[in-house]
Structure formats: C-alpha cells, structure tokens
Amino acid sequence: MNQTLLVELVTEELPPKALAKLGDAFATGIFNGLQSRGYLDADATATAYATPRRLAVSITQVCAASPDKSIREKVLPVSVALDAEGRPSAPLVKKLAALAASTGATVITPDQLERAQDGKAESFFYTYTAKGSALAVGLQAALDESLSKLPIPKVMSYQRQFGRAAGETVHFVRPAHYLVALLGNDVVPINTLGLDAGRTTLGHRFLSAGALQIAAPDAYVESLAQQGNVIASFTERREKIRAALLAKAGADQVLMPEALLDEVTALVEWPVVYECKFEDEFLAVPQECLILTMQTNQKYFALTDANGRLRSRFLIVSNLETAHPEHIIGGNERVVRPRLSDAKFFFEQDKKKTLAERVPQLANVVYHNKLGNQLQRTERVQALAGKIASLLGGDVKLAERGALLAKADLLTDMVGEFPELQGIMGTYYARHDGEADEVALAASEHYQPRFAGDALPTTATGTAVALADKLETLVGIWGIGLQPTGDKDPFALRRHALGVLRMLVEKRLPLSLTALLDAATGLFAGNANFKDPRADVQAFIYDRLRGLLRERGFAQNEVEAVVAQQPEVLDNVVERLQAVQAFAALPEAEALAAANKRITNILKKIEGVAIDAHGAVQESLLQEAAEQGLFAAMQTTRPQVEAAYAKGDFAGALKALAQLRQNVDAFFNDVMVNAEDEQLRKNRQALLAALHGMLNQVADISKLAA
C-alpha cells in the first residue's frame, strides 16, 4: 500500500536570500530521484517546505519498495562466445559465472541465452528479473543527489559534536541537527551529514519547548504549527505576512518589493507585524533615501499615503508573538533612528557643494584604463548629447548641461553609501542648485530604461542624454574589444542596445542609426586603443531589434522582412511590421512573396544590373504579351504604392501590390528572362529590377515565402 513520505533536514539558520531556492531544489531533487528509480505512482505529488531552520518535502503515493524489473543484458558477441567448433568458449563460461553471481541465479547455461542481431554482428543476451529494492536504498541515493546539487551560496565546514559521527568534519550550508524520514508511521533508515533519520524535529527557537515528535507525514504541518509555532510552508508564511502588512497599513500604501517580502519570509517562522514610528523631521530627507535604508539595512516596510508621500510610521515583521510588544517596537525604533540620521547628515553635507563644483573631480574616477576617466567620458557624452538634441530640434544647451552634470552625484556621500540612488540624488541636488528642471531630470532619466519594461525618459533633454550615454558605452566598450561573448556581458551592452532601440522605436525618433553610430565613433578619434566597431555594433543592434519585435508578438518571418532591409530610421518600424502582417493575410501574398524571392535570386546572379532600378525599361523592347501586361500594371500601380508610402500608409502600399499577382504569374509562366538576344535579356532584367524595387519598398516580402 502506497503511503506519504516526509523528509526533513533541521539546521541552523539558513541564508535568507537563498532559502526559497534551497527549499524548492531540496524537494525537487528528492522527488525526481525517487521518481526515476520507480518508487512513485504516476499521480504522486510533492509539497516543499522551507523555514529559517529547515528544508523539507512531503511526497504522496510512495512505494515501500521499487517494482521488479525485467532486464535484458548483452553477454558477449557470438564470435567470442563460441569457439571454432561452436562450443562455449572460456570467456563465455567465465562471463556466465559472473552473471550468475551478480543476478543471484544458481547457474546460467548457454541454452538460457538469446541469440540476436546486434548491429552488423550477432550477440548473446540474457534476460532476468531484478528484484526491487527497499525505499531506504532509493531514498538514500535520492537524498544524497539532492544535497549535492543544492544551490548553496557558500559551504561551511563544521564538526559533529554528538552521536556516532561525533568529531567528524561535515560540509554543508549550515550545521544540521536532525534528519526526519517517515513513510507513514515508520522511520526510513537513512542518514546524511552524520545524522541518522528519526522522527524528532525542532519547533520555534523561542515560542516552543524545543524538540517535538512527528507521528506521521500527514501530521507534520499541524504538529509544527500547534506544538512548535512554526508555519512550515514558505508560500503560506509569505502570504500571511502580506495580508498582515496590508491590514496593519490601513489607508496607507505598503512598499513591499517581492524580493524584500521573500527575504523577510525567510527570516521568520511565526511572523507577527508591528507598527513603529520615527520623527517627522526625517521626512525632509528625500524619501528614496529613507525607504532604501529601511528596506536594505533593516528589512522594514515603509508606508506612503495615497499620493505616494512617505509616512513617519513603518511596519516590521517580528519572529516573536507577544501581548506586550513595546520592547520590540522600541528596540526597532532605536535601531532605525541612527540610520535615518546618517541619511539626513549625508543629504545636508552633500548640498553644501553644487554638482557643477564636483564635475572636475570626475577626473579622479577611472572609467576604463583604455578609455580614460569619468570626466573624459562625461565630455564625450556631453558632445554627443548636444548633437542628438540638435538633430531632434531640441535645446542643445540644456542637453549639454544635463550630460555634464549627470554623473556628478557619483561623488556625493549619499550615493557612496547607497549606489542604488545614483541619478535619483543627482536630480534632487540639481534642483537644489537651481538648475533647469530638464537638466535636473536628466540626472535620473539618462539611466532609463534600466531594465526590460522600465519607463523611458520623459523629457527631450533626458532622452538626448540617455541616448548619448548608452551609445558612448556601446561604441566605446566594443571599440576596445570587450563586446559580449556567449552569455557574458559584463558591461550590459545588450541592455544598452535595447535601451537605444526602445527610445528610437517607442518615442518615434527620426534619427538615423548610422548617423548616431558615426557621431559616437567620432568621439574616440585619436584613441590608440580604439578600433572602429560600427559595422559590428550596427549588426548587434539589429539582432537586438529582431528579439525586441518578436517579444511584441510579431512572427520571425515578418520581423525579418523589415529588419533584413536594415532600416536607417526606426520610428515607423512597428507600422511597417503591421503592414507586413496585413499583407501576409491577403490571398495574393504567398505567390508574390515567392515571386519576389525568385526575382532576388535572379538579380543576384546578374552583374551590372542595379536592383531596384527605375526608368531603365525600354517599352519598345517588350515583345511578349505577358511582359507588356506586367509593365502596364506596374505603371498603373506604382503611383498608388508611392502615394501610400509617402503618407506613411505602409499597409496601403503593400495591399496595392496585390494587384500585380496575376501579371507576375503570367510573366514567369510565359517569358524567358535570360533570352538569347542581349537587348531583350537586359530589358527583362531591368523590368524585374524595377518590380523588385516596388515590392521591397516597405519590406522584403520575399522573407514571407515558405
């Protein structure tokens, strides 16, 4: 009869940031190990548990022993097993004796073997039934495998103090104290880390009497909760914390990033939420500073009002439930006060010196030994931002000023303490210095977008500086040979490229990609370490564009139809793709795409014929009715296509091309392009070149061909 299995490892406090992953890996490893060895029914399920002091898994439908297996084992090739007279050879006799010993058979004779084809030769095979093994055997192997593959951040070495393994050196993430392994009511005799399995576990470090006995796996969760004051499930504990935070916040908003919620969940076994306060005077400090110090240093949850303004009260998650929490609340309030005082001190000290006064000190900050210091980099970004602002018709002086001050907050005490605030503090300090608001915003906006889905800069100045900053990094780092390799991208060039693309595409900026790369490359003139990377960077950007567009739901062939043309300006790339989608749905699309692919291949083989040529066709040389019909249809259709294209109606331009389908089919059916007469041949090639130009004005529709 199948039963539920419980395996638990009780340890000292586990690394909180790794606990969720450790718990999942522990449970998954044991489940997979047992499943692969045949100990689980098809409908078996696993439930993972993880608390600060335990990793555990409960698995349903576990067999007490693995099933018997029929095994067909190759013995020897016939040519080796039999001698010249066809009698059993010495190697065969020896092999059968060894096989009998390993399988438990009394004796194995040659007539018990199966003779069968084995590739190009024949071999003897022996089929036998291998008895299943007890659960303890498979569980021991599954547990050993699971522990060996745990994503342990850092391994400890310690010595066992008690039991049969006393004095033995053990290597694990934290010292382990108890091992529980129960199948139904019975202990499964396994061991690990110097521990023998039993049914003893530990409850809450302070709220329980300590050790408690687990009667059976199905009683595990309830026993821990009622006798040990421990919520075993990581997910259940996290959701209880979330609900308690929301309840305690009342009308205020709780700032609870998932990473912080996970970390706090990994720190407590019996979570209780309490409310604390700090002095209102600290609210004069930028709230990002206060929030960050509370979250990062103390693992507290800040509160804001409905308008997003920080409140002077905050919430803590304690591991102690008490009717008199005053000492807990007071202790946490005393702990946070020095942190907030430090933030206030840094802010007041930083304001004594303007950002502009800090800029020269950037010369003391190394950017890269082959690209100079941060001041030199700032000057490059400043020059490029001014050019971009000019191309966009923006305020060049604001862009240059924004770029000049953008990195100055790196030298402030606040950013030195909290690097995550770079840019954010620059905006606060720039406003305090009386800089224009767009200049102040550029200090934070030039980092945008920081990650996938992040907001884009909202101002023209911020956009110009953000583009300049990312392009300078892309071209500069690539130019000194540090381009991404495989999955390694230490300078985040993929992220920078995607940031550039998102701004160009989503903000519909009419900027030439080639012009931008030319301007960025020119910044490094005279640098002996720098080699022109424009071609490679451009190809890299187009590859990122392909991925970006596929993520937005466009099919690969649709994306390739647009990107393969390497569009210079990307402000209308989405409209082009939508037009390609609409065209692909037309009944004429498949035939025209195939014809365009055929035309492309023909023109590639012809020297001296300009693809997309216009006006090169001599109507007097069109002899066949099919080529005359195609030329006439093209003359009628071209104005429609060009008019639609001129006003940005790319879908209309492509749909107009559908009128050519019958004429194109007739041309390829009735006309020999490579005629013997040179004049006819060149004229027909020119006709195809002109058609190619019409068909590919919006996108390379040959990419839609199967």
N, C-alpha and C positions, 0 to 999 in steps of 0.2 A: 504494500500500500504506500503510495507516494505521500510525502509529508512536506511541511515547510522547514526550510533550513535558515538558521541565523548564524552569521559570523560577525563578531565584533572585536575590534582591537582598541583597548583603552590605553591612552598615552598621557604624557604631559601636554600642556597647551600647544596646539599646532599653529603653524604660521597662518594668521588670519586671512591674508590676501590669497593664499593658496588653498584654503580649506575646501571651497566648493569644488574645485578641480580634483583635489585629492579624494574627496568623497565619491564623486562620480567615477573616477578611474578605479578606485578600490572595488566598488560594486560591479562595474562593467567587466573588470578583469576576472573576477571570480565567476560571474555568470557565464562569460564566454568560455572560460576554462572548463567549467562543468558541462556546458552545452556541447563543446567539441569532443568531450570524452563520453558522451552518451548518457549522462546522469539526469538529464532534464526531459520532461514531457514537452510536446510541441507547444502547449499553451502555458508553459512556465513563465512567470514574470518576476522581475527583481525590483525591490524598493531600496533606494540608497538612503543612508542616514549619515549625518556629519555634524558633530558639535565641537566646541573647542578642545575636548579631550577624548574624542572617539571617532573612529571610522567604522561603519557597519553596513551590512546588507542583509535583507530578508528575501529569500527566493522560494516561490511556491512550486509545488509539483516536482519535488526532488526524489529520486530513487535511492534506496539504500545500497544498491549495487548497480553497476553498469550491466547492460544486457550481454549475453553471449554473442560472439561474432564468428561468422564463417570467414576463414582466411585462406586464400589461395596463394601459396608461396612457390616461387621458382626454385627448383632444386639445382639442376645442372643442365647444360646443353647435352643433347643425346650423344654428340660426338665425343664428349668427355666421359659421360656416364657409362657407356658401353665400350668394351674392347673390340678387337677385330672380329672375334667370333660371336659378338652380340651378347656376351655375358657381362654382368655388373662389374665395373672397374673398381679398383681400390679407392679412388676418390669418391665414388658413389657410396660405397659401403661406409666410409668414414662420415660422409655428409648425412646419411640416413641415421646413423647412431647419434650424431649431434642433434639432429632434428627431433629425434625421439626424446632425447633428454630435455630439450627446451620446451616441447609441447606436452610432456607428461605421458606420452604413449609408451607402452611396454616395448614394442618393437615396430619398426616400419619396414615393410618389404617392398621390393621393386614393383610387384604387381599391384600395390596400392597407389602407384603414381599414375598421373595422367600425362599422356604424350601429346603435345600440341605444337602447332606452328608458333614460332617466336621470332617475328621479323622474317628474315630470309632463311633462318635455320629452324630446327626443331629442338624443343627442350622438354624436360620432365617437370611436372608441377605436382605439389602435394596440397590437398585441401583438408583443413581440420577446423574444429570448433574451439575457439579460445574462450575460456570461462571469463565472465565479467568479474570486475574487481570491486571490493567494498568501497563505499563512499569515502572513507578515510583516505584511501590511496589517491583517488582523483581530486579530492578537496585539498589535500596537502600540496599536490602539484599545481592546482589552480591558484591557491593562496600564494605559493612561492613565486609563481609567474606574475601575479598581480602586484605583489610588493616590489618585485624587481623592476616593474615598468611604471611605478608611480611617478608623477611629475614633481619630484621633490626639489624644492629650490636649493636647499643646502643640507648635506648629510652630516649628522652628528655621530661621534663615537663615544660610547659610554660603557661602563662595566656593570653587569648584573650583580646585584647585592644579595639576592635571596634565591632559594630553590636549587635545583640540581645544576643550574648553569651559573651559580654564583662565581664571580671573578671572571667570567667570560666577557670578551670585548664584543659589543654589538654595534652595528652601523645602521642607523635609521634617522628619520627626520626629527624625531623626539624620543626620549626614553619611553618604552612601552611597559605597562604594568600588568595588564590582564588580557587574556585571549578567551573569548567565548565562542563555542561552536556547538550548536544544538540542532539535531534533527528530531523534530517532535519533542518528546520529553527527554531524549537521550543525548549525552555528550558524545561528540565525534572526536575520537582520539587523534588529534593533530597537534603540531607545535610549530612555533616560529619565534624568532628573536629571543630565544632562550625561555620561552613561555610554553607551558602545556595548557591545552584547552580545558575549560571548565564551564561553569555557569555563573561565576561571580563577576559582577561589574561594579562600577562606581557611580554614585549619584552626584548631585551638585556639590561643589567643593565646600560650600558654606551652609546650604539650606537642607542638607540631608545628613543622615547618620554615617554616610560613607559607603561602605560596601553593601551590596544587596544581591540577592539571588534571583536569576531569571528562570522561571519554571519551564517555559516553553517559548518558542519563537513568537507565537501569536500573542503572548502576554508582554512582549518586550516594550512596546511603545507605552502601554498603560502603566507598566511597572515603573519605568523611568519617570513618567510624569507624576504619578501619585506618590511613589515612595522616594524618588530621587530628585524631584523638582528639576527635571531636565526635559526639554522638548527635543526629541531626537531628530526630527525632520528639519533639515536646513530650510527647505521651502516654507514649511508651516511656520517656523520661527520667524523667517523674514516677513511673511505676510502679517503675522501678529504684530511685529514691530511697526510695519507700515500703517496698519489700522490704528494702533495706539498713538502714533505720531499725529495722524490726521485728527483723531478725536481730541487730543490734548491741544492742538493748534487752534481749534475753534474756527473763528472767522479769518484767521491769518493763513498764509500760504507756507507750507513746509518746503525748504530746499533740501531734497533728498536724492542726490545722484545715485544711480543704481550701484555704482562701484562703492560708494560710501555705505549704502544700505547693506551690501554683501559683506563688507569688512566688519561692520558692527554686528551683523548676524553671526559672524564667525568668532566674535569675542564673548558672546553671552550664551548661557544655556537656559536661563529662565528670565527673559527680558521684561523689564519694567521701565516705563517712560516717566521722567520727572521734568518739571519746568524750573528753569533757572533764569537769572537776570544779570545784566551788567549796567553800569552807569550810562545815562543818556549822553554824557559828554563825549563818549567814544563815537557817537554817531556822526561827529564832524569829520571823521576819517572816511575816505572813500569806502563804501560798503563792500566792494570786492575784496579789499584787504582784510576786513574783519571776517567776512564769510570764509575766505580761504584759510585764515589762521584757525578758525574754529573747526573747519572740516579736516584740514590736513594734520594739524598738531593735536587736536583734542577729540576728534571724531564726534563733534557735536552737530546738531541740526539747527541751522539758522532759520529764522522766521521773517517773513516780509508781510506788509499789509497788501491790500487789494491792488495798490498802484505799484507794487514792487519795491517799496522803500523798506529798508531793514528795520526790524523792531529791536528793542533793547532786551528782549527775552529770547531764550533759546531752549531747545529740548535736548536732554541727554538720555541715553539708553543704559540703564544700570543692570548688573547681574544679580542685584540684591533686592528682594521684595521686603519692605518693612512698613509698619504702620507709622513710623516716625522717621521720615527720610530727611529731616532737617540737616543732619550731619553730612549726608551725601550731597544734598543740594549746595550747602555752604562750602563744602570742600571743592566742588567743581567750579563754583563761582570764584573762589580764591585762586584756583589754578588758571582760569581763563584771563583773569584781570592783568597779570603781567604780560601775557601775550598781546592783549589789546593795547596795553601801554607801550609796548615795543613798536607796534604798528603806528600808533599815534606819534611816537618820537621820530620814527623814520620819516613819516609824512611831513612833519613840521621842519625837520632838518633839510629834507630834500628841497622844500620850497624856498630855502634861503639862497639857492643858486639856480639861475634860469637854465633851461635846456640849451639855449644858444651858447651859454658860457661853458657848457660841458662838451660841446662838439669837438673842440681841439683835442680833448683828452682821448677821443676815439683812436687817435694815432698810437696810443699805448696798448690798444687791444688788437691782438693778432686775429685776422680773418682767416687767411691761409698763407703759409710761407711762400707759396708761388704766386699769390695774388695780392699780397700786401696786407695792410691793416684795415680796421673798420672805417677809418676816416677816408682812406683811398676808395674803399668800396662805396661809402656814402657819396663821395664826389661823383663816382660813376653813375650811381642810381639817380643822383640829382640831375645830371646832364640828360640821361635817358628819359626821366620823368618829364622834363621840360619839353623834349622833342615830342613825346606822346601827347602831352597836353596841347601842343601846337597843332598836331595832326587832327586832334579831336575838336579844335576850336575852343579849347578851354583856357583858363588863366595860367599862363606859363609861370609867372612869378609865384603864385600860390603852390603850384606843383613842385617847383624847385625848393621853396621854403619847407614844404611838407616833407620832402625827401631828405633835406638837410637835417631836420630835427627828429626824423622817425626813429633813429636808433639811439638817440642821446639818453633815453631813460635806462639803457643798459648800465649806465654808470651811477644810477641812484641807489641809495641804501635799500629802498623798498624792493626794487627788482632784484638786488643782490640777495635779499632774504627770500623773496618769492619770485623766482624766474617766470612762473606762470603768468605774472602780472605785466610782463613786458608788453608795451603797446598800450595797454589799459592805463597804466600810470602815466605814460607819455601824454595821453590825451588830457588827463587831469592837470598835469604840470604845465602843459602848453596853454591851457585855458587860464590857469593862474598867472602865467607870464603875460597874458594879454594877446596871445597870437590869434589870428583869424580862426573861426570855428572849423573851416575846412582843413586848415593846417593842423589843428589840434586833433581832429578826427582821423587824419591821415596816419597819425602815430599808431593807432589801433587798427584802422582799416587796411593798412598796407600788408598786414599779415593774412588778410582774408582772401579766399576761403582757406581756413586752416586744415579742414578735413572734408571728406565727402559729405555733401548735404549742408555744409556751413553756409552762412549768409555771405553775399558778395558786398563789396564796398558800396556805400550809398551815395557818395559824393563823387564829382568829376575829379577832384584832386586826389581823393583816396584811390580811385580807380587807376589814375595815371601812375601814382607811386607804387601801387600794388603790382601793376604790370611790369614796371621798371625793375622792381626788386626781384621778382620771380625770373624775368628774362636775364637779368645780370647774373643770377645764380646759375641758371640753366647753361648759358653760354660759357660763363667763366669756369665753372667746375668741369664741364665737358671738355673745354679747351685745354685743360691741364691733364686730361686723360683719366678723369675719375668718374666716367659715366657708369650708370647702373649695370650690374652683371648678374644674371640669373635672378634670384630673389633678394639680392643685396643692393640696397640703395641708401647708403649712409647719409647722403646729402638731400634726401627726399626729392630727387629730381622728377620722379613720376608725379608726386603731389604738386610740385610747382608747375609742371606742364599742364596738368588737369586744371589748376587754378587759372592759368592763362586762357585755356580753351573755354572754361565756363564763363569768364568775363567777356571774351570775344563773341561767344555764341549767345549767351543769355542776355547780355546788355546790348547786343546788336551793334557792336562797334565796327565802323567801316575802316578797319585798319588792315593793311597788307601784312601778312605773316612774314613774307620775305623782307619787307622794309623794316619790320621790327627786329628781325634777326640781324639784318645788315647793321642797323644802328647799335644793337647790343654788342656785336662783334667789334665794331669800331672803337668801343670803349677801351679795348685791350691792346690797341696799337702800341707797338714798342715793347711789349712784354715778351721777353725771350722764351719764357716758359709756356707761352700760349700758342696753340695751333688752331687755325680756323676750323670750327666744328659745324658750320652752318648746315651743310648737307645732312650730316648725321642727326643733328638736333631737329631739323625740319622733318625728317623721316620718323624720328621718335615721337614728335608731336602728332603727326598724322596717325601713327599707331594708337596713341592715347585717344585720339578723336574717334577712331573706329570703336574702341571699347566703350567710350562715353555714350556714343549713339546707340550701340547695341543694348546698353543698360536702360536706355529710354524706350526700348521695345521695337526698334527697327530691326528687320531681318538682315543677316550678314550680306546677302547679295544686294540688297537695297543700299546699305551703307557703302559697300564697295563701289556701286555705281556712281556715287557722289564723291567719295574720298579718293578714288583712283585717279580722278582728274586733278588732284591736289589743288583745290580751290584756294586762291590767294586770300580772299576775304571770306570770313566765316559768318557774317551777320545774317545771311539768309540760308545757311546750310540746312536748317530744320525744314524751311519751306521747300527746298529742293527735294529733301527726302520724302516729305508728304506728297509732293507731286509725283515722285517715282512710285510711291505706294499706289496712288490713284491710277497711274498709267499701267502698272502691273496688273491691275484688276480688269483692264479692258481686254476683250476677246482678241484684239489685234496685237497685243503686247508681245506674246510669245514669238510670233512669226517675225515681227520687226526686230526683236532682240536677237534672234538667231541670224537674221539677215545682216544686222549691224556687226555681229561677231564675224560673219563671213567677209564683210567688206573690210573690217580692220585687218584680218589676216591677209587679204589680197593686197592691200595697200602697204603692209609691212614688207612685202617681198619686192616691191617696185621701187627702184632708185630714181630719184629726181621728181617724184610726184608728191606734192605737198598735201598732206592730209588736211582736210577742212578747207581746201582751196575754194575760192569763189570767183565766178566770172571767167573761168578757164574753159568752159564748154562751148564748142562751136556747134550751133544748132544745125548748120548746113551739113555736118558730117553724121548726123543722127539718121541712120538708114532704116533700122528695124522699127516696126510699129511699137514694140514694147519699150524701146529706149526713148522714142519720141513721146510716148504716153507718160513715162516716168518724168521726163524733163518738163513736160507741160504741167503735170501735177505738182512738181516741185516749185515751179514758177508761181502757181496759184497758192500753194501752202506756205511758202517762205514768208510772205508779208504777215500772214496770220501768226506764225511762230515768232517772228521778230517783234511784232507789236506786243504780243503777250509777254515775251521775255523782257521787253523794255519797261513794262509797268510792274514787273515782279510777279506776274501770273504764271508761275512755272508749271502748274498743273494744266493751265490752258494751253501753254506752249507744247507740252508733251501730248495732250489729247489731240491737238491739231495734226500731229504727225501720224495719228492713226489712219488718216485719210489716204496715206501713201501705201498702205499694206498691199492692196491688190496690184498696184503698179510695180512695187518692188518684187512681189512674187512673179509677176509676168516677165520682168526683166531677167531674173535669174533662170526662168524656165526657157526663154526664147532667145536670149542674147549671149553670144560668146564674148566675154570680156577680152580675153587675150587673142584677138583676131590677128591673122597673119599681116594684114595691112597695118603699117605702123601708125598712120594717121587715125584710123578707126580705133585701134587699140588704145592710143594715148587719150583720145577723146572720151572713150568709155571709162577709162581710168579716172579722168578728170570729173566725169559725171558722178562716179562713185565717191570721189573725194568730196565733192560738193554735198552729196547726200549724207556722207559721214559727218560733215560739219553741222548739218541741220539736226541730225539725230542725236548728236552729243553736246548740243549747246547747253542743255540743263544738266545732263548727267550722262555717263557712259552706259547706255541702256544695254549694251552687249553683255554687261555683267549679270543681267537678269536671265540670260539664256541658260538652259539646263546644261 
